[in-house]
Amino acid sequence: MVSLTTPITEAPLAVLDVETTGLHPENGDRVVEVAVARSVGGEVLETFVSLVNPERPIGPSAMRVHGITDAMVAVAPRFADVADEVLRLLSGAIMVGHNAPFDLGFVSAELFIAGRAMPRLVALDTLRLARHLYTLGSYALGAVSAAMQVYVDTPAHRALADVLLTHGVLQVIIQDLWPEGICTVQDYVQVQGGGLEFGAVAPERVPGPIRQALAEGKMLWIAYASEGGQQTRRIVRPLQVIERPTGLYLDAYCQLRQARRTFRLDRIIEMDVIARF
């Protein structure tokens, strides 16, 4: 992982953007396009972009935003088929995104489905940086880039266009902050209001009943509250604990749904190990 004391102008950056079927990976939404640009010192050295077959229909509201149709992705590779290239470009770099938790959440979910792990990363979020630094009417990427006079020739609201716009926005931010002595990666983490580090989950962060169930191969009883507050009681077989930008999640086989599901740990109200099942 890049040292946080590295000057931002010397740190390798991996600017990431995804287009998706909807807004919620925890509810089954998937990636339909992914783009990554690797850069150092403001120079883009390498780019990768690919449509992705999400193996589910694209939501109409999402389709209206990015213009990607089910027909366009029908013969596209699955995310698992492009995961190696995405991971190669992210490896050893500071990840950059506009609303970075959104993109990282989807990539983390896709890697999980593909049986891969998200590497330990430090992320810079141009959305958070812009909110801390500028007074604008809107902080959407299009509005921020227009205010900074950053433009690209690729189609709007597509992954590669958003990657290049995000890269350009960050370069303007660097130009504005450099004279003030804001130079290192750590400086930018502080300006954005804190870190977005995530990756492997240390055992001490995992609740005791989950650790016991995982260690002993036992089932777990949980009381779980949905995003809307509805509570259900379930019996699950824990598989692992994963970290996404939105928090820690229990990956488990749910007896109620007869399928693999993820559960946000902060929405598990009660839990207990089942001795026999």
KOLFI-539407 format. One record per residue (C-alpha): residue in one letter; x, y, z; residue number from 1. Coordinates in Angstrom, 3 decimals, padded with zeros to 6 digits. Each point is the difference from the previous one (the first is absolute). Layout:
N
[pt 'a' [X Y Z] NUM] ...
end
This chain:
277
[pt 'm' [000.000 000.000 000.000] 1] [pt 'v' [001.262 003.511 -000.823] 2] [pt 's' [001.484 001.877 002.963] 3] [pt 'l' [-002.263 002.819 001.152] 4] [pt 't' [003.063 002.275 000.174] 5] [pt 't' [000.515 -000.263 -003.777] 6] [pt 'p' [-000.559 003.292 -001.852] 7] [pt 'i' [-003.261 -000.199 -001.933] 8] [pt 't' [001.902 000.948 -003.176] 9] [pt 'e' [002.174 -003.107 000.355] 10] [pt 'a' [-002.598 -002.529 001.170] 11] [pt 'p' [-001.448 -002.433 -002.547] 12] [pt 'l' [-003.718 000.657 -000.336] 13] [pt 'a' [-002.711 -002.361 -001.239] 14] [pt 'v' [-003.130 001.954 -000.919] 15] [pt 'l' [-003.016 -002.323 000.018] 16] [pt 'd' [-003.600 000.285 -001.157] 17] [pt 'v' [-002.817 -002.498 -000.522] 18] [pt 'e' [-003.414 000.181 -001.644] 19] [pt 't' [-002.578 -002.310 001.534] 20] [pt 't' [-003.466 -001.564 -000.236] 21] [pt 'g' [-001.116 002.003 003.056] 22] [pt 'l' [001.244 001.563 003.204] 23] [pt 'h' [000.228 -002.841 002.524] 24] [pt 'p' [002.501 -002.891 -000.350] 25] [pt 'e' [-001.274 -001.491 003.271] 26] [pt 'n' [-003.398 -000.407 -001.715] 27] [pt 'g' [001.451 -001.712 -003.068] 28] [pt 'd' [000.838 002.917 -002.303] 29] [pt 'r' [003.020 -000.692 -002.197] 30] [pt 'v' [002.647 001.771 -002.080] 31] [pt 'v' [-000.698 000.539 -003.721] 32] [pt 'e' [003.158 001.969 -000.851] 33] [pt 'v' [003.332 000.563 001.734] 34] [pt 'a' [002.864 002.353 -000.799] 35] [pt 'v' [003.359 000.612 001.677] 36] [pt 'a' [002.722 002.522 -000.875] 37] [pt 'r' [003.474 -000.322 001.499] 38] [pt 's' [001.947 003.245 000.313] 39] [pt 'v' [003.032 001.589 001.649] 40] [pt 'g' [000.762 003.708 000.238] 41] [pt 'g' [-003.112 000.977 -001.908] 42] [pt 'e' [000.836 -002.174 -003.025] 43] [pt 'v' [-002.371 -002.830 -000.895] 44] [pt 'l' [002.223 -002.975 -000.786] 45] [pt 'e' [-002.564 -002.710 -000.639] 46] [pt 't' [-003.761 -000.410 -000.259] 47] [pt 'f' [-002.338 -002.965 000.025] 48] [pt 'v' [-003.718 -000.009 -000.742] 49] [pt 's' [-002.452 -002.831 -000.592] 50] [pt 'l' [-003.706 -000.617 -000.114] 51] [pt 'v' [-000.974 -002.724 002.462] 52] [pt 'n' [-002.798 -002.554 -000.188] 53] [pt 'p' [-001.841 000.495 003.342] 54] [pt 'e' [-001.933 -003.270 -000.364] 55] [pt 'r' [-003.186 001.877 000.905] 56] [pt 'p' [-002.177 002.696 -001.663] 57] [pt 'i' [001.102 003.626 000.111] 58] [pt 'g' [-002.381 002.225 001.951] 59] [pt 'p' [-001.835 002.592 -002.134] 60] [pt 's' [001.141 002.949 002.147] 61] [pt 'a' [003.632 -001.107 -000.272] 62] [pt 'm' [-000.381 -000.530 -003.744] 63] [pt 'r' [-001.278 003.563 -000.412] 64] [pt 'v' [003.167 001.320 001.665] 65] [pt 'h' [002.723 -001.949 -001.795] 66] [pt 'g' [-001.807 -001.178 -003.129] 67] [pt 'i' [001.294 -003.567 000.267] 68] [pt 't' [-002.627 -002.535 -001.049] 69] [pt 'd' [-000.463 -003.697 000.680] 70] [pt 'a' [000.806 -000.691 -003.659] 71] [pt 'm' [003.320 001.847 000.285] 72] [pt 'v' [001.224 -002.204 002.863] 73] [pt 'a' [-001.517 -003.304 -001.117] 74] [pt 'v' [003.284 -001.270 -001.469] 75] [pt 'a' [002.327 002.048 002.233] 76] [pt 'p' [002.396 -001.763 002.396] 77] [pt 'r' [-001.064 -000.619 003.580] 78] [pt 'f' [001.771 002.006 002.687] 79] [pt 'a' [001.918 -003.135 000.973] 80] [pt 'd' [001.519 000.029 -003.493] 81] [pt 'v' [001.397 003.534 000.384] 82] [pt 'a' [000.797 -000.159 003.724] 83] [pt 'd' [003.700 -000.725 -000.526] 84] [pt 'e' [000.435 003.132 -002.117] 85] [pt 'v' [-001.910 002.184 002.469] 86] [pt 'l' [002.042 -001.365 002.923] 87] [pt 'r' [003.257 000.489 -001.908] 88] [pt 'l' [-000.745 003.681 -000.533] 89] [pt 'l' [-001.119 000.507 003.608] 90] [pt 's' [003.000 -001.827 001.443] 91] [pt 'g' [002.509 002.215 001.777] 92] [pt 'a' [-001.934 003.185 -000.757] 93] [pt 'i' [-002.116 002.566 001.798] 94] [pt 'm' [-003.552 -000.533 -001.231] 95] [pt 'v' [-001.822 003.153 -001.119] 96] [pt 'g' [-003.734 000.327 -000.652] 97] [pt 'h' [-002.794 002.552 000.013] 98] [pt 'n' [-002.163 -001.422 002.781] 99] [pt 'a' [002.644 -002.688 000.419] 100] [pt 'p' [-002.000 -002.148 002.476] 101] [pt 'f' [-002.610 -000.639 -002.708] 102] [pt 'd' [002.535 -001.318 -002.517] 103] [pt 'l' [001.995 -001.928 002.588] 104] [pt 'g' [-003.166 -001.552 001.393] 105] [pt 'f' [-000.952 -001.380 -003.392] 106] [pt 'v' [003.510 -001.201 -000.885] 107] [pt 's' [000.313 -001.659 003.418] 108] [pt 'a' [-003.352 -001.744 -000.515] 109] [pt 'e' [000.973 -001.152 -003.503] 110] [pt 'l' [003.346 -001.334 001.204] 111] [pt 'f' [-001.817 -001.842 002.787] 112] [pt 'i' [-002.347 -001.643 -002.524] 113] [pt 'a' [003.040 -000.951 -002.081] 114] [pt 'g' [001.659 -001.582 003.042] 115] [pt 'r' [002.663 002.707 000.137] 116] [pt 'a' [001.017 002.370 002.791] 117] [pt 'm' [000.223 003.764 -000.151] 118] [pt 'p' [003.598 001.052 000.728] 119] [pt 'r' [000.750 002.373 002.864] 120] [pt 'l' [-000.456 003.492 -001.437] 121] [pt 'v' [000.143 003.654 000.924] 122] [pt 'a' [-002.549 002.055 -001.936] 123] [pt 'l' [-000.324 003.682 -000.807] 124] [pt 'd' [-003.480 001.279 -000.746] 125] [pt 't' [-000.232 003.060 -002.264] 126] [pt 'l' [-003.618 000.469 001.122] 127] [pt 'r' [001.055 000.378 003.631] 128] [pt 'l' [002.995 002.135 -000.947] 129] [pt 'a' [-002.155 002.335 -002.102] 130] [pt 'r' [-002.564 000.380 002.792] 131] [pt 'h' [002.730 000.944 002.456] 132] [pt 'l' [001.727 002.444 -002.357] 133] [pt 'y' [-002.556 001.738 -002.228] 134] [pt 't' [-003.429 001.597 000.209] 135] [pt 'l' [-002.003 -001.348 -002.948] 136] [pt 'g' [-003.664 -000.367 -000.816] 137] [pt 's' [000.457 -003.714 -000.680] 138] [pt 'y' [002.762 -002.459 000.744] 139] [pt 'a' [-000.970 -002.519 -002.684] 140] [pt 'l' [003.005 -000.870 -002.153] 141] [pt 'g' [-001.350 001.841 -003.035] 142] [pt 'a' [-000.595 003.174 001.994] 143] [pt 'v' [003.370 -000.128 001.775] 144] [pt 's' [001.947 -000.669 -003.200] 145] [pt 'a' [-001.852 002.784 -001.860] 146] [pt 'a' [000.742 002.466 002.820] 147] [pt 'm' [003.675 -000.957 -000.291] 148] [pt 'q' [-000.122 000.117 -003.828] 149] [pt 'v' [000.960 -003.665 -000.281] 150] [pt 'y' [-001.435 -001.622 -003.131] 151] [pt 'v' [000.505 -003.270 -001.910] 152] [pt 'd' [-000.983 -001.182 -003.470] 153] [pt 't' [-001.464 -003.359 001.044] 154] [pt 'p' [-003.768 -000.593 000.471] 155] [pt 'a' [-001.435 001.491 003.202] 156] [pt 'h' [-001.058 -002.191 002.948] 157] [pt 'r' [002.057 -002.940 -001.243] 158] [pt 'a' [002.735 -001.570 002.109] 159] [pt 'l' [003.036 001.200 -001.980] 160] [pt 'a' [-001.339 003.560 -000.317] 161] [pt 'd' [-000.610 000.138 003.752] 162] [pt 'v' [003.475 -001.381 000.719] 163] [pt 'l' [001.654 002.658 -002.162] 164] [pt 'l' [-002.161 002.777 001.467] 165] [pt 't' [000.820 -001.161 003.528] 166] [pt 'h' [003.699 -000.065 -000.833] 167] [pt 'g' [-000.221 003.523 -001.392] 168] [pt 'v' [-001.893 001.254 003.057] 169] [pt 'l' [002.665 -001.413 002.312] 170] [pt 'q' [002.737 001.740 -001.996] 171] [pt 'v' [-001.752 003.350 000.473] 172] [pt 'i' [-000.352 -000.693 003.726] 173] [pt 'i' [003.725 -000.789 000.180] 174] [pt 'q' [000.839 003.248 -001.816] 175] [pt 'd' [-002.155 001.943 002.463] 176] [pt 'l' [001.378 -001.662 003.142] 177] [pt 'w' [003.688 -000.373 -000.856] 178] [pt 'p' [000.866 003.682 000.701] 179] [pt 'e' [-001.560 -000.437 003.465] 180] [pt 'g' [002.404 -002.811 000.858] 181] [pt 'i' [-002.611 -002.757 -000.426] 182] [pt 'c' [002.346 -002.451 -001.669] 183] [pt 't' [-000.098 -003.571 001.328] 184] [pt 'v' [-002.601 -002.721 -000.314] 185] [pt 'q' [-000.615 000.373 003.738] 186] [pt 'd' [-000.687 003.712 -000.479] 187] [pt 'y' [-002.736 -000.830 -002.508] 188] [pt 'v' [-001.468 -002.661 002.281] 189] [pt 'q' [-000.258 002.656 002.719] 190] [pt 'v' [-001.512 002.604 -002.347] 191] [pt 'q' [-002.737 -002.414 -001.075] 192] [pt 'g' [-000.898 -000.580 003.635] 193] [pt 'g' [001.648 -003.334 000.699] 194] [pt 'g' [001.113 -003.254 -001.531] 195] [pt 'l' [-001.840 -002.451 -002.209] 196] [pt 'e' [002.269 -002.952 000.757] 197] [pt 'f' [-001.468 -003.461 -000.139] 198] [pt 'g' [000.879 -003.581 -000.855] 199] [pt 'a' [000.623 -003.078 002.131] 200] [pt 'v' [-001.986 -000.023 003.249] 201] [pt 'a' [002.029 -000.462 003.185] 202] [pt 'p' [-001.453 -002.750 002.267] 203] [pt 'e' [-000.448 002.395 002.928] 204] [pt 'r' [-002.506 001.989 -002.079] 205] [pt 'v' [-002.232 -003.049 -000.454] 206] [pt 'p' [-002.636 -000.630 002.716] 207] [pt 'g' [000.712 -003.002 002.230] 208] [pt 'p' [-003.019 -002.143 -001.052] 209] [pt 'i' [000.959 000.359 -003.676] 210] [pt 'r' [003.644 -000.889 000.750] 211] [pt 'q' [-001.171 -003.067 001.944] 212] [pt 'a' [-002.405 -001.135 -002.724] 213] [pt 'l' [002.687 000.399 -002.663] 214] [pt 'a' [002.639 -001.809 002.072] 215] [pt 'e' [-002.276 -002.893 000.970] 216] [pt 'g' [-002.043 -000.282 -003.194] 217] [pt 'k' [-003.260 000.698 001.820] 218] [pt 'm' [-003.200 001.754 -000.973] 219] [pt 'l' [-000.934 003.435 001.302] 220] [pt 'w' [-003.368 001.412 001.021] 221] [pt 'i' [-000.387 003.696 -000.781] 222] [pt 'a' [-002.661 002.672 000.355] 223] [pt 'y' [000.506 002.362 -002.930] 224] [pt 'a' [-001.424 003.434 -000.833] 225] [pt 's' [-000.363 000.928 -003.671] 226] [pt 'e' [000.819 003.468 -001.337] 227] [pt 'g' [-003.660 000.896 000.485] 228] [pt 'g' [000.007 -001.239 003.604] 229] [pt 'q' [-001.891 -003.268 -000.537] 230] [pt 'q' [001.307 -002.709 002.321] 231] [pt 't' [000.367 -003.664 -000.883] 232] [pt 'r' [001.426 -002.977 001.856] 233] [pt 'r' [002.237 -002.315 -001.970] 234] [pt 'i' [002.261 -002.996 000.311] 235] [pt 'v' [003.159 000.393 -002.059] 236] [pt 'r' [003.241 -001.848 -000.627] 237] [pt 'p' [002.816 002.598 000.203] 238] [pt 'l' [002.574 -000.139 -002.792] 239] [pt 'q' [002.140 003.085 000.577] 240] [pt 'v' [-000.050 003.645 001.092] 241] [pt 'i' [000.762 002.528 -002.724] 242] [pt 'e' [000.589 003.737 000.089] 243] [pt 'r' [-001.521 002.470 -002.406] 244] [pt 'p' [000.127 003.788 000.119] 245] [pt 't' [-003.466 -000.052 001.598] 246] [pt 'g' [001.113 -002.239 002.867] 247] [pt 'l' [000.563 -003.622 001.022] 248] [pt 'y' [-002.202 -002.739 -001.443] 249] [pt 'l' [-000.631 -003.617 000.934] 250] [pt 'd' [000.042 -002.237 -003.069] 251] [pt 'a' [-002.141 -003.025 000.807] 252] [pt 'y' [-002.347 -002.639 -001.390] 253] [pt 'c' [-003.499 000.989 001.120] 254] [pt 'q' [-002.412 -002.824 000.823] 255] [pt 'l' [-002.989 002.348 -000.360] 256] [pt 'r' [000.852 000.999 -003.588] 257] [pt 'q' [001.799 -003.232 -000.872] 258] [pt 'a' [002.733 002.097 -001.568] 259] [pt 'r' [003.256 001.766 000.769] 260] [pt 'r' [-000.564 003.467 001.481] 261] [pt 't' [001.988 002.809 001.611] 262] [pt 'f' [-001.105 001.685 003.230] 263] [pt 'r' [001.313 003.318 001.295] 264] [pt 'l' [001.391 -000.617 003.466] 265] [pt 'd' [-001.438 003.216 001.403] 266] [pt 'r' [-003.491 -001.229 -000.963] 267] [pt 'i' [000.336 -003.292 001.861] 268] [pt 'i' [-001.931 000.758 003.195] 269] [pt 'e' [000.600 -003.331 001.741] 270] [pt 'm' [001.998 -003.132 -000.778] 271] [pt 'd' [000.790 -003.310 001.599] 272] [pt 'v' [001.857 -003.148 -000.988] 273] [pt 'i' [-002.211 -003.066 -000.524] 274] [pt 'a' [001.605 -003.023 001.625] 275] [pt 'r' [-001.930 -002.493 -002.143] 276] [pt 'f' [-002.028 000.370 -003.163] 277] 
end
